[in-house]
């Protein structure tokens, strides 16, 4: 028994039919396109992970600067009173 109840011989027959329908050149191009798409997807995922790591400290710094600016505003409001 093969995969999901399909024997090796049935898989080989399906492979031969696909080769006859599409040809080896077309399947080779399709495989290359699929490989390029997977590679691009992995690169995008890695870039996104790196981008999140770089952005996290910036948001912390922005929060600190915002809290400092609000403290200055409250001090200036107190001085005006």
Biopython code that builds the backbone (N, CA, C, O; Angstrom):
import numpy as np
from Bio.PDB.StructureBuilder import StructureBuilder

atoms = [
    (1, "UNK", "N", (0.843, -1.186, 0.000)),
    (1, "UNK", "CA", (0.000, 0.000, 0.000)),
    (1, "UNK", "C", (0.883, 1.242, 0.000)),
    (1, "UNK", "O", (1.921, 1.286, 0.660)),
    (2, "UNK", "N", (0.464, 2.216, -0.729)),
    (2, "UNK", "CA", (1.186, 3.477, -0.812)),
    (2, "UNK", "C", (0.509, 4.548, 0.018)),
    (2, "UNK", "O", (0.045, 4.299, 1.130)),
    (3, "UNK", "N", (0.462, 5.708, -0.527)),
    (3, "UNK", "CA", (-0.133, 6.848, 0.154)),
    (3, "UNK", "C", (-1.653, 6.826, 0.023)),
    (3, "UNK", "O", (-2.181, 6.834, -1.089)),
    (4, "UNK", "N", (-2.355, 6.798, 1.149)),
    (4, "UNK", "CA", (-3.811, 6.883, 1.118)),
    (4, "UNK", "C", (-4.488, 5.785, 0.328)),
    (4, "UNK", "O", (-5.538, 6.021, -0.270)),
    (5, "UNK", "N", (-3.922, 4.595, 0.308)),
    (5, "UNK", "CA", (-4.539, 3.498, -0.419)),
    (5, "UNK", "C", (-4.171, 3.451, -1.890)),
    (5, "UNK", "O", (-4.703, 2.622, -2.629)),
    (6, "UNK", "N", (-3.264, 4.331, -2.337)),
    (6, "UNK", "CA", (-2.824, 4.330, -3.736)),
    (6, "UNK", "C", (-1.483, 3.619, -3.806)),
    (6, "UNK", "O", (-0.552, 3.966, -3.079)),
    (7, "UNK", "N", (-1.384, 2.632, -4.675)),
    (7, "UNK", "CA", (-0.137, 1.879, -4.789)),
    (7, "UNK", "C", (0.885, 2.643, -5.632)),
    (7, "UNK", "O", (0.566, 3.636, -6.286)),
    (8, "UNK", "N", (2.102, 2.155, -5.596)),
    (8, "UNK", "CA", (3.188, 2.750, -6.371)),
    (8, "UNK", "C", (2.867, 2.724, -7.860)),
    (8, "UNK", "O", (3.158, 3.683, -8.574)),
    (9, "UNK", "N", (2.272, 1.640, -8.331)),
    (9, "UNK", "CA", (1.966, 1.507, -9.760)),
    (9, "UNK", "C", (0.951, 2.548, -10.198)),
    (9, "UNK", "O", (1.066, 3.105, -11.289)),
    (10, "UNK", "N", (-0.033, 2.813, -9.366)),
    (10, "UNK", "CA", (-1.026, 3.836, -9.691)),
    (10, "UNK", "C", (-0.391, 5.221, -9.730)),
    (10, "UNK", "O", (-0.727, 6.034, -10.591)),
    (11, "UNK", "N", (0.523, 5.492, -8.806)),
    (11, "UNK", "CA", (1.236, 6.776, -8.818)),
    (11, "UNK", "C", (2.086, 6.929, -10.073)),
    (11, "UNK", "O", (2.152, 8.015, -10.650)),
    (12, "UNK", "N", (2.742, 5.842, -10.502)),
    (12, "UNK", "CA", (3.549, 5.885, -11.727)),
    (12, "UNK", "C", (2.686, 6.136, -12.961)),
    (12, "UNK", "O", (3.084, 6.888, -13.851)),
    (13, "UNK", "N", (1.520, 5.520, -13.022)),
    (13, "UNK", "CA", (0.611, 5.742, -14.154)),
    (13, "UNK", "C", (0.163, 7.200, -14.193)),
    (13, "UNK", "O", (0.116, 7.809, -15.262)),
    (14, "UNK", "N", (-0.163, 7.755, -13.040)),
    (14, "UNK", "CA", (-0.561, 9.179, -12.971)),
    (14, "UNK", "C", (0.587, 10.073, -13.412)),
    (14, "UNK", "O", (0.373, 11.050, -14.130)),
    (15, "UNK", "N", (1.808, 9.746, -12.986)),
    (15, "UNK", "CA", (2.983, 10.529, -13.383)),
    (15, "UNK", "C", (3.186, 10.503, -14.895)),
    (15, "UNK", "O", (3.474, 11.536, -15.498)),
    (16, "UNK", "N", (3.038, 9.328, -15.512)),
    (16, "UNK", "CA", (3.193, 9.207, -16.964)),
    (16, "UNK", "C", (2.126, 10.032, -17.685)),
    (16, "UNK", "O", (2.430, 10.700, -18.673)),
    (17, "UNK", "N", (0.894, 9.993, -17.209)),
    (17, "UNK", "CA", (-0.179, 10.767, -17.847)),
    (17, "UNK", "C", (0.105, 12.261, -17.740)),
    (17, "UNK", "O", (-0.093, 13.002, -18.703)),
    (18, "UNK", "N", (0.570, 12.707, -16.570)),
    (18, "UNK", "CA", (0.888, 14.129, -16.392)),
    (18, "UNK", "C", (2.033, 14.527, -17.316)),
    (18, "UNK", "O", (1.995, 15.601, -17.916)),
    (19, "UNK", "N", (3.048, 13.677, -17.438)),
    (19, "UNK", "CA", (4.168, 13.977, -18.346)),
    (19, "UNK", "C", (3.701, 14.075, -19.791)),
    (19, "UNK", "O", (4.158, 14.942, -20.536)),
    (20, "UNK", "N", (2.800, 13.198, -20.188)),
    (20, "UNK", "CA", (2.292, 13.238, -21.556)),
    (20, "UNK", "C", (1.447, 14.489, -21.809)),
    (20, "UNK", "O", (1.497, 15.062, -22.898)),
    (21, "UNK", "N", (0.686, 14.904, -20.824)),
    (21, "UNK", "CA", (-0.176, 16.077, -20.992)),
    (21, "UNK", "C", (0.621, 17.380, -21.029)),
    (21, "UNK", "O", (0.389, 18.232, -21.887)),
    (22, "UNK", "N", (1.543, 17.526, -20.112)),
    (22, "UNK", "CA", (2.240, 18.809, -19.972)),
    (22, "UNK", "C", (3.629, 18.832, -20.582)),
    (22, "UNK", "O", (4.093, 19.900, -20.982)),
    (23, "UNK", "N", (4.293, 17.727, -20.668)),
    (23, "UNK", "CA", (5.650, 17.698, -21.208)),
    (23, "UNK", "C", (6.661, 18.026, -20.129)),
    (23, "UNK", "O", (6.349, 18.673, -19.130)),
    (24, "UNK", "N", (7.886, 17.561, -20.357)),
    (24, "UNK", "CA", (8.915, 17.736, -19.328)),
    (24, "UNK", "C", (9.347, 19.191, -19.191)),
    (24, "UNK", "O", (9.614, 19.657, -18.083)),
    (25, "UNK", "N", (9.416, 19.914, -20.315)),
    (25, "UNK", "CA", (9.871, 21.301, -20.256)),
    (25, "UNK", "C", (8.899, 22.164, -19.450)),
    (25, "UNK", "O", (9.315, 22.979, -18.627)),
    (26, "UNK", "N", (7.622, 21.978, -19.693)),
    (26, "UNK", "CA", (6.614, 22.764, -18.980)),
    (26, "UNK", "C", (6.625, 22.430, -17.483)),
    (26, "UNK", "O", (6.490, 23.324, -16.648)),
    (27, "UNK", "N", (6.785, 21.142, -17.143)),
    (27, "UNK", "CA", (6.847, 20.747, -15.735)),
    (27, "UNK", "C", (8.104, 21.288, -15.059)),
    (27, "UNK", "O", (8.075, 21.656, -13.885)),
    (28, "UNK", "N", (9.208, 21.334, -15.809)),
    (28, "UNK", "CA", (10.453, 21.886, -15.259)),
    (28, "UNK", "C", (10.264, 23.373, -14.954)),
    (28, "UNK", "O", (10.681, 23.849, -13.899)),
    (29, "UNK", "N", (9.637, 24.101, -15.874)),
    (29, "UNK", "CA", (9.379, 25.527, -15.639)),
    (29, "UNK", "C", (8.430, 25.726, -14.457)),
    (29, "UNK", "O", (8.612, 26.639, -13.651)),
    (30, "UNK", "N", (7.434, 24.878, -14.364)),
    (30, "UNK", "CA", (6.481, 24.955, -13.265)),
    (30, "UNK", "C", (7.175, 24.701, -11.930)),
    (30, "UNK", "O", (6.907, 25.390, -10.947)),
    (31, "UNK", "N", (8.064, 23.714, -11.897)),
    (31, "UNK", "CA", (8.832, 23.419, -10.685)),
    (31, "UNK", "C", (9.739, 24.572, -10.294)),
    (31, "UNK", "O", (9.863, 24.900, -9.114)),
    (32, "UNK", "N", (10.374, 25.189, -11.287)),
    (32, "UNK", "CA", (11.235, 26.341, -11.008)),
    (32, "UNK", "C", (10.446, 27.525, -10.478)),
    (32, "UNK", "O", (10.885, 28.218, -9.559)),
    (33, "UNK", "N", (9.278, 27.751, -11.063)),
    (33, "UNK", "CA", (8.421, 28.841, -10.590)),
    (33, "UNK", "C", (7.946, 28.598, -9.167)),
    (33, "UNK", "O", (7.911, 29.516, -8.347)),
    (34, "UNK", "N", (7.583, 27.358, -8.883)),
    (34, "UNK", "CA", (7.128, 27.012, -7.540)),
    (34, "UNK", "C", (8.261, 27.174, -6.530)),
    (34, "UNK", "O", (8.048, 27.683, -5.430)),
    (35, "UNK", "N", (9.450, 26.746, -6.899)),
    (35, "UNK", "CA", (10.606, 26.903, -6.015)),
    (35, "UNK", "C", (10.928, 28.373, -5.764)),
    (35, "UNK", "O", (11.250, 28.757, -4.640)),
    (36, "UNK", "N", (10.841, 29.192, -6.806)),
    (36, "UNK", "CA", (11.090, 30.625, -6.650)),
    (36, "UNK", "C", (10.050, 31.285, -5.760)),
    (36, "UNK", "O", (10.372, 32.177, -4.975)),
    (37, "UNK", "N", (8.811, 30.848, -5.883)),
    (37, "UNK", "CA", (7.748, 31.405, -5.045)),
    (37, "UNK", "C", (7.965, 31.044, -3.586)),
    (37, "UNK", "O", (7.771, 31.880, -2.705)),
    (38, "UNK", "N", (8.364, 29.818, -3.325)),
    (38, "UNK", "CA", (8.617, 29.394, -1.942)),
    (38, "UNK", "C", (9.802, 30.149, -1.372)),
    (38, "UNK", "O", (9.775, 30.562, -0.212)),
    (39, "UNK", "N", (10.849, 30.334, -2.178)),
    (39, "UNK", "CA", (12.024, 31.067, -1.725)),
    (39, "UNK", "C", (11.671, 32.524, -1.414)),
    (39, "UNK", "O", (12.127, 33.076, -0.412)),
    (40, "UNK", "N", (10.870, 33.135, -2.264)),
    (40, "UNK", "CA", (10.432, 34.511, -2.026)),
    (40, "UNK", "C", (9.580, 34.630, -0.775)),
    (40, "UNK", "O", (9.695, 35.603, -0.031)),
    (41, "UNK", "N", (8.723, 33.642, -0.541)),
    (41, "UNK", "CA", (7.877, 33.637, 0.653)),
    (41, "UNK", "C", (8.730, 33.544, 1.911)),
    (41, "UNK", "O", (8.499, 34.274, 2.875)),
    (42, "UNK", "N", (9.717, 32.650, 1.905)),
    (42, "UNK", "CA", (10.596, 32.503, 3.067)),
    (42, "UNK", "C", (11.377, 33.790, 3.314)),
    (42, "UNK", "O", (11.544, 34.201, 4.462)),
    (43, "UNK", "N", (11.856, 34.429, 2.246)),
    (43, "UNK", "CA", (12.610, 35.671, 2.394)),
    (43, "UNK", "C", (11.721, 36.765, 2.978)),
    (43, "UNK", "O", (12.160, 37.525, 3.841)),
    (44, "UNK", "N", (10.490, 36.849, 2.520)),
    (44, "UNK", "CA", (9.563, 37.853, 3.042)),
    (44, "UNK", "C", (9.271, 37.616, 4.515)),
    (44, "UNK", "O", (9.178, 38.565, 5.294)),
    (45, "UNK", "N", (9.128, 36.360, 4.897)),
    (45, "UNK", "CA", (8.869, 36.039, 6.304)),
    (45, "UNK", "C", (10.069, 36.420, 7.167)),
    (45, "UNK", "O", (9.899, 36.956, 8.262)),
    (46, "UNK", "N", (11.284, 36.147, 6.681)),
    (46, "UNK", "CA", (12.485, 36.510, 7.435)),
    (46, "UNK", "C", (12.633, 38.022, 7.533)),
    (46, "UNK", "O", (13.011, 38.539, 8.584)),
    (47, "UNK", "N", (12.340, 38.737, 6.450)),
    (47, "UNK", "CA", (12.422, 40.189, 6.470)),
    (47, "UNK", "C", (11.406, 40.777, 7.438)),
    (47, "UNK", "O", (11.695, 41.751, 8.132)),
    (48, "UNK", "N", (10.228, 40.190, 7.482)),
    (48, "UNK", "CA", (9.185, 40.670, 8.393)),
    (48, "UNK", "C", (9.605, 40.451, 9.840)),
    (48, "UNK", "O", (9.379, 41.314, 10.688)),
    (49, "UNK", "N", (10.219, 39.298, 10.131)),
    (49, "UNK", "CA", (10.679, 39.021, 11.490)),
    (49, "UNK", "C", (11.775, 39.995, 11.893)),
    (49, "UNK", "O", (11.786, 40.489, 13.020)),
    (50, "UNK", "N", (12.697, 40.274, 10.977)),
    (50, "UNK", "CA", (13.775, 41.221, 11.274)),
    (50, "UNK", "C", (13.223, 42.629, 11.441)),
    (50, "UNK", "O", (13.687, 43.378, 12.300)),
    (51, "UNK", "N", (12.244, 42.991, 10.634)),
    (51, "UNK", "CA", (11.635, 44.310, 10.726)),
    (51, "UNK", "C", (10.928, 44.509, 12.056)),
    (51, "UNK", "O", (10.975, 45.602, 12.621)),
    (52, "UNK", "N", (10.273, 43.471, 12.567)),
    (52, "UNK", "CA", (9.595, 43.571, 13.854)),
    (52, "UNK", "C", (10.612, 43.742, 14.965)),
    (52, "UNK", "O", (10.363, 44.488, 15.912)),
    (53, "UNK", "N", (11.764, 43.063, 14.873)),
    (53, "UNK", "CA", (12.786, 43.197, 15.905)),
    (53, "UNK", "C", (13.349, 44.609, 15.934)),
    (53, "UNK", "O", (13.636, 45.142, 17.006)),
    (54, "UNK", "N", (13.507, 45.215, 14.767)),
    (54, "UNK", "CA", (14.050, 46.569, 14.712)),
    (54, "UNK", "C", (13.033, 47.600, 15.159)),
    (54, "UNK", "O", (13.409, 48.616, 15.743)),
    (55, "UNK", "N", (11.760, 47.368, 14.901)),
    (55, "UNK", "CA", (10.725, 48.335, 15.234)),
    (55, "UNK", "C", (10.378, 48.316, 16.715)),
    (55, "UNK", "O", (9.918, 49.333, 17.233)),
    (56, "UNK", "N", (10.573, 47.221, 17.409)),
    (56, "UNK", "CA", (10.190, 47.122, 18.813)),
    (56, "UNK", "C", (10.929, 48.146, 19.680)),
    (56, "UNK", "O", (10.281, 48.822, 20.480)),
    (57, "UNK", "N", (12.256, 48.293, 19.560)),
    (57, "UNK", "CA", (12.918, 49.301, 20.388)),
    (57, "UNK", "C", (12.484, 50.721, 20.041)),
    (57, "UNK", "O", (12.434, 51.579, 20.923)),
    (58, "UNK", "N", (12.170, 50.984, 18.774)),
    (58, "UNK", "CA", (11.736, 52.315, 18.383)),
    (58, "UNK", "C", (10.432, 52.675, 19.076)),
    (58, "UNK", "O", (10.263, 53.807, 19.529)),
    (59, "UNK", "N", (9.512, 51.725, 19.164)),
    (59, "UNK", "CA", (8.233, 52.026, 19.792)),
    (59, "UNK", "C", (8.413, 52.270, 21.281)),
    (59, "UNK", "O", (7.692, 53.080, 21.863)),
    (60, "UNK", "N", (9.358, 51.588, 21.907)),
    (60, "UNK", "CA", (9.632, 51.827, 23.323)),
    (60, "UNK", "C", (10.214, 53.221, 23.508)),
    (60, "UNK", "O", (9.843, 53.936, 24.439)),
    (61, "UNK", "N", (11.126, 53.608, 22.620)),
    (61, "UNK", "CA", (11.698, 54.950, 22.697)),
    (61, "UNK", "C", (10.633, 56.013, 22.464)),
    (61, "UNK", "O", (10.636, 57.054, 23.120)),
    (62, "UNK", "N", (9.721, 55.751, 21.528)),
    (62, "UNK", "CA", (8.647, 56.703, 21.260)),
    (62, "UNK", "C", (7.747, 56.845, 22.471)),
    (62, "UNK", "O", (7.310, 57.951, 22.791)),
    (63, "UNK", "N", (7.459, 55.731, 23.155)),
    (63, "UNK", "CA", (6.635, 55.799, 24.353)),
    (63, "UNK", "C", (7.310, 56.635, 25.431)),
    (63, "UNK", "O", (6.658, 57.413, 26.127)),
    (64, "UNK", "N", (8.633, 56.467, 25.564)),
    (64, "UNK", "CA", (9.371, 57.247, 26.559)),
    (64, "UNK", "C", (9.330, 58.727, 26.213)),
    (64, "UNK", "O", (9.118, 59.565, 27.090)),
    (65, "UNK", "N", (9.532, 59.056, 24.940)),
    (65, "UNK", "CA", (9.540, 60.462, 24.543)),
    (65, "UNK", "C", (8.159, 61.075, 24.714)),
    (65, "UNK", "O", (8.040, 62.248, 25.068)),
    (66, "UNK", "N", (7.119, 60.294, 24.464)),
    (66, "UNK", "CA", (5.767, 60.803, 24.649)),
    (66, "UNK", "C", (5.478, 61.053, 26.119)),
    (66, "UNK", "O", (4.826, 62.039, 26.463)),
    (67, "UNK", "N", (5.957, 60.171, 26.992)),
    (67, "UNK", "CA", (5.713, 60.367, 28.414)),
    (67, "UNK", "C", (6.485, 61.572, 28.929)),
    (67, "UNK", "O", (5.992, 62.293, 29.796)),
    (68, "UNK", "N", (7.699, 61.805, 28.407)),
    (68, "UNK", "CA", (8.479, 62.975, 28.804)),
    (68, "UNK", "C", (7.790, 64.250, 28.351)),
    (68, "UNK", "O", (7.749, 65.230, 29.094)),
    (69, "UNK", "N", (7.243, 64.248, 27.130)),
    (69, "UNK", "CA", (6.574, 65.441, 26.623)),
    (69, "UNK", "C", (5.305, 65.735, 27.412)),
    (69, "UNK", "O", (4.974, 66.901, 27.626)),
    (70, "UNK", "N", (4.593, 64.711, 27.844)),
    (70, "UNK", "CA", (3.389, 64.956, 28.650)),
    (70, "UNK", "C", (3.762, 65.460, 30.033)),
    (70, "UNK", "O", (3.033, 66.263, 30.615)),
    (71, "UNK", "N", (4.891, 64.999, 30.569)),
    (71, "UNK", "CA", (5.347, 65.505, 31.860)),
    (71, "UNK", "C", (5.718, 66.980, 31.753)),
    (71, "UNK", "O", (5.418, 67.759, 32.658)),
    (72, "UNK", "N", (6.365, 67.368, 30.663)),
    (72, "UNK", "CA", (6.733, 68.767, 30.461)),
    (72, "UNK", "C", (5.494, 69.625, 30.334)),
    (72, "UNK", "O", (5.457, 70.745, 30.843)),
    (73, "UNK", "N", (4.470, 69.107, 29.655)),
    (73, "UNK", "CA", (3.232, 69.875, 29.492)),
    (73, "UNK", "C", (2.559, 70.073, 30.847)),
    (73, "UNK", "O", (2.058, 71.162, 31.124)),
    (74, "UNK", "N", (2.535, 69.065, 31.679)),
    (74, "UNK", "CA", (1.905, 69.211, 32.983)),
    (74, "UNK", "C", (2.674, 70.172, 33.870)),
    (74, "UNK", "O", (2.080, 70.924, 34.642)),
    (75, "UNK", "N", (4.016, 70.147, 33.761)),
    (75, "UNK", "CA", (4.843, 71.080, 34.535)),
    (75, "UNK", "C", (4.591, 72.519, 34.084)),
    (75, "UNK", "O", (4.511, 73.424, 34.914)),
    (76, "UNK", "N", (4.461, 72.737, 32.749)),
    (76, "UNK", "CA", (4.220, 74.076, 32.252)),
    (76, "UNK", "C", (2.823, 74.556, 32.635)),
    (76, "UNK", "O", (2.615, 75.746, 32.869)),
    (77, "UNK", "N", (1.865, 73.628, 32.698)),
    (77, "UNK", "CA", (0.515, 74.000, 33.130)),
    (77, "UNK", "C", (0.510, 74.396, 34.593)),
    (77, "UNK", "O", (-0.183, 75.333, 34.989)),
    (78, "UNK", "N", (1.288, 73.680, 35.398)),
    (78, "UNK", "CA", (1.381, 74.023, 36.823)),
    (78, "UNK", "C", (2.050, 75.384, 37.000)),
    (78, "UNK", "O", (1.646, 76.160, 37.866)),
    (79, "UNK", "N", (3.060, 75.683, 36.196)),
    (79, "UNK", "CA", (3.774, 76.950, 36.299)),
    (79, "UNK", "C", (2.868, 78.103, 35.927)),
    (79, "UNK", "O", (2.990, 79.188, 36.496)),
    (80, "UNK", "N", (1.966, 77.896, 34.990)),
    (80, "UNK", "CA", (1.047, 78.955, 34.563)),
    (80, "UNK", "C", (0.039, 79.282, 35.668)),
    (80, "UNK", "O", (-0.414, 80.422, 35.772)),
    (81, "UNK", "N", (-0.304, 78.317, 36.474)),
    (81, "UNK", "CA", (-1.279, 78.530, 37.561)),
    (81, "UNK", "C", (-0.594, 79.234, 38.665)),
    (81, "UNK", "O", (-1.212, 79.522, 39.691)),
]
sb = StructureBuilder()
sb.init_structure("model")
sb.init_model(0)
sb.init_chain("A")
sb.init_seg("    ")
for serial, (resi, resn, name, xyz) in enumerate(atoms, 1):
    if name == "N":
        sb.init_residue(resn, " ", resi, " ")
    sb.init_atom(name, np.array(xyz, "f"), 0.0, 1.0, " ", f" {name:<3s}", serial, name[0])
structure = sb.get_structure()
